[in-house]
Amino acid sequence: MKALIQSRRTRVLLLLLIAVGIAALVLPYTEFYREWRFEGKAKIREGGVRAEVINFSPVNKVTLAPPAPSGFTPQTRMGFFVDNEWEPAIASDRFGHVYILYPQYGGVPGCAACYSPTMILQMSSDHGQTFASPHVIYPHGSTSHHR
């Protein structure tokens, strides 16, 4: 073993392995790693609420255009038009209801008490032809849903 450690290459390799091991243990606790790993998304998820978002109108009823000859309607923007709604979940039932659920980041129009992100529901009762205004599901810190 002593002869093995005497080799310069072996010592450099051992020191390199120790340095990589220490970096692997320390790196996840650094801001650099969090920024790189989450690509900056973590900052927006820290609950920042922007006044310009809150001041938008919470009323946003949507009527879809009639279907094209292909049978599909053109793409339609749903939710609040404040450019920060992500990853919607869409479902429907056999009674003609269509549900869109998504997190709203940066604040909720018309809701100064809502945290960021807040879950928003938008519903249609006519097979997706029209949609009611977005509805706050559960503002942060509340014990009942907001109406």
Backbone hydrogen bonds in HBPLUS format (Angstrom, degrees):
<---DONOR---> <-ACCEPTOR-->    atom                        ^
c    i                          cat <-CA-CA->   ^        H-A-AA   ^      H-
h    n   atom  resd res      DA  || num        DHA   H-A  angle D-A-AA Bond
n    s   type  num  typ     dist DA aas  dist angle  dist       angle   num
A0004-LEU N   A0001-MET O   3.05 MM   3  5.01 119.0  2.44  93.1 108.7     1
A0005-ILE N   A0001-MET O   3.04 MM   4  6.39 152.6  2.11 153.7 160.0     2
A0006-GLN N   A0002-LYS O   3.15 MM   4  6.29 135.4  2.36 138.0 149.6     3
A0011-ARG N   A0007-SER O   3.09 MM   4  6.40 157.7  2.15 150.1 155.9     4
A0012-VAL N   A0008-ARG O   3.00 MM   4  6.23 165.2  2.02 154.8 158.5     5
A0013-LEU N   A0009-ARG O   2.92 MM   4  6.08 161.2  1.96 148.6 154.2     6
A0014-LEU N   A0010-THR O   2.87 MM   4  6.06 159.0  1.91 148.9 154.6     7
A0015-LEU N   A0011-ARG O   2.91 MM   4  6.11 163.9  1.94 151.6 156.0     8
A0016-LEU N   A0012-VAL O   2.87 MM   4  6.03 154.5  1.94 147.1 154.7     9
A0017-LEU N   A0013-LEU O   2.90 MM   4  6.12 158.0  1.95 148.6 154.3    10
A0018-ILE N   A0014-LEU O   2.94 MM   4  6.16 154.9  2.01 148.1 155.0    11
A0019-ALA N   A0015-LEU O   2.92 MM   4  6.12 159.6  1.96 147.4 153.0    12
A0020-VAL N   A0016-LEU O   2.95 MM   4  6.16 162.0  1.98 152.0 156.5    13
A0021-GLY N   A0017-LEU O   2.96 MM   4  6.08 155.7  2.02 142.7 149.8    14
A0022-ILE N   A0018-ILE O   2.95 MM   4  6.20 159.3  1.99 152.1 156.9    15
A0023-ALA N   A0019-ALA O   2.94 MM   4  6.14 160.3  1.98 148.1 154.0    16
A0024-ALA N   A0020-VAL O   2.88 MM   4  6.07 154.5  1.95 147.3 154.3    17
A0025-LEU N   A0021-GLY O   3.12 MM   4  6.35 139.8  2.28 139.4 149.6    18
A0025-LEU N   A0022-ILE O   3.16 MM   3  5.13 126.3  2.46  93.8 107.6    19
A0026-VAL N   A0022-ILE O   2.95 MM   4  6.15 152.2  2.03 151.2 158.9    20
A0027-LEU N   A0023-ALA O   2.79 MM   4  5.50 165.9  1.81 151.3 155.7    21
A0029-TYR N   A0026-VAL O   3.03 MM   3  5.77 156.7  2.08 126.5 133.5    22
A0030-THR N   A0027-LEU O   2.97 MM   3  5.40 168.3  1.99 125.9 126.7    23
A0034-ARG N   A0030-THR O   3.26 MM   4  6.61 162.6  2.30 146.2 150.6    24
A0035-GLU N   A0031-GLU O   2.90 MM   4  6.10 162.6  1.93 156.2 160.5    25
A0036-TRP N   A0032-PHE O   2.94 MM   4  6.14 162.1  1.98 150.5 155.7    26
A0037-ARG N   A0033-TYR O   2.72 MM   4  5.77 170.6  1.73 158.9 162.1    27
A0038-PHE N   A0034-ARG O   3.02 MM   4  5.89 164.0  2.04 143.2 147.7    28
A0039-GLU N   A0035-GLU O   2.91 MM   4  5.44 105.4  2.48 131.0 144.3    29
A0039-GLU N   A0036-TRP O   3.42 MM   3  5.03 157.0  2.48  93.5  99.9    30
A0041-LYS N   A0038-PHE O   2.80 MM   3  5.47 161.7  1.84 133.0 134.0    31
A0044-ILE N   A0041-LYS O   3.14 MM   3  5.61 124.5  2.47 108.7 120.9    32
A0045-ARG N   A0041-LYS O   3.32 MM   4  6.58 140.5  2.48 146.6 157.7    33
A0045-ARG N   A0042-ALA O   3.18 MM   3  5.10 130.1  2.44  94.3 107.8    34
A0046-GLU N   A0043-LYS O   3.43 MM   3  5.55 165.9  2.45 105.4 107.7    35
A0050-ARG N   A0106-GLY O   2.81 MM  56  5.44 176.1  1.81 133.4 132.8    36
A0053-VAL N   A0050-ARG O   3.06 MM   3  5.44 135.7  2.26 106.7 118.3    37
A0054-ILE N   A0050-ARG O   3.24 MM   4  6.65 160.5  2.28 152.6 157.5    38
A0055-ASN N   A0051-ALA O   3.03 MM   4  6.20 149.5  2.12 151.0 159.0    39
A0056-PHE N   A0053-VAL O   3.12 MM   3  5.47 163.0  2.15 111.1 116.5    40
A0110-GLY N   A0054-ILE O   2.70 MM  56  5.25 177.0  1.71 140.7 140.1    41
A0062-VAL N   A0131-PHE O   3.07 MM  69  5.05 159.6  2.11 138.0 144.5    42
A0131-PHE N   A0062-VAL O   2.76 MM  69  5.05 151.7  1.84 149.7 155.5    43
A0064-LEU N   A0129-GLN O   2.99 MM  65  5.59 173.4  1.99 161.4 163.6    44
A0068-ALA N   A0072-PHE O   2.92 MM   4  5.63 175.8  1.92 139.0 137.6    45
A0071-GLY N   A0068-ALA O   2.78 MM   3  5.41 162.9  1.81 123.8 129.8    46
A0105-TYR N   A0084-ASN O   3.25 MM  21  5.67 172.1  2.26 170.6 169.4    47
A0089-ALA N   A0101-LEU O   2.73 MM  12  5.13 158.3  1.78 152.2 159.9    48
A0101-LEU N   A0089-ALA O   2.85 MM  12  5.13 163.9  1.88 151.4 156.9    49
A0091-ALA N   A0099-TYR O   2.93 MM   8  5.19 156.9  1.98 146.7 153.3    50
A0099-TYR N   A0091-ALA O   2.71 MM   8  5.19 170.9  1.72 156.9 159.4    51
A0093-ASP N   A0097-HIS O   3.04 MM   4  5.57 146.6  2.15 148.6 154.1    52
A0127-HIS N   A0096-GLY O   2.66 MM  31  4.34 156.7  1.71 144.7 142.5    53
A0098-VAL N   A0124-SER O   3.00 MM  26  5.02 150.0  2.09 129.0 136.8    54
A0124-SER N   A0098-VAL O   2.87 MM  26  5.02 144.2  2.00 148.0 154.7    55
A0100-ILE N   A0122-GLN O   2.85 MM  22  5.12 149.0  1.95 152.3 161.1    56
A0122-GLN N   A0100-ILE O   2.83 MM  22  5.12 153.3  1.90 148.2 156.5    57
A0102-TYR N   A0120-ILE O   3.02 MM  18  5.45 155.8  2.08 149.1 156.6    58
A0120-ILE N   A0102-TYR O   2.85 MM  18  5.45 162.5  1.88 159.6 165.4    59
A0104-GLN N   A0118-THR O   2.77 MM  14  5.24 163.5  1.80 149.4 154.9    60
A0118-THR N   A0104-GLN O   3.09 MM  14  5.24 148.8  2.19 133.4 141.4    61
A0111-CYS N   A0108-VAL O   3.01 MM   3  5.39 157.0  2.07 143.4 139.5    62
A0114-CYS N   A0111-CYS O   3.26 MM   3  5.47 157.7  2.31 105.6 112.2    63
A0137-ILE N   A0119-MET O   2.92 MM  18  5.51 175.6  1.92 153.3 152.1    64
A0121-LEU N   A0135-HIS O   2.82 MM  14  5.11 164.4  1.84 148.9 153.8    65
A0135-HIS N   A0121-LEU O   2.76 MM  14  5.11 152.3  1.83 144.9 154.6    66
A0132-ALA N   A0123-MET O   2.88 MM   9  5.72 161.6  1.91 171.9 170.2    67
A0129-GLN N   A0126-ASP O   3.28 MM   3  5.70 157.4  2.33 111.0 117.2    68
A0142-SER N   A0139-PRO O   3.09 MM   3  5.72 158.8  2.13 143.1 144.1    69
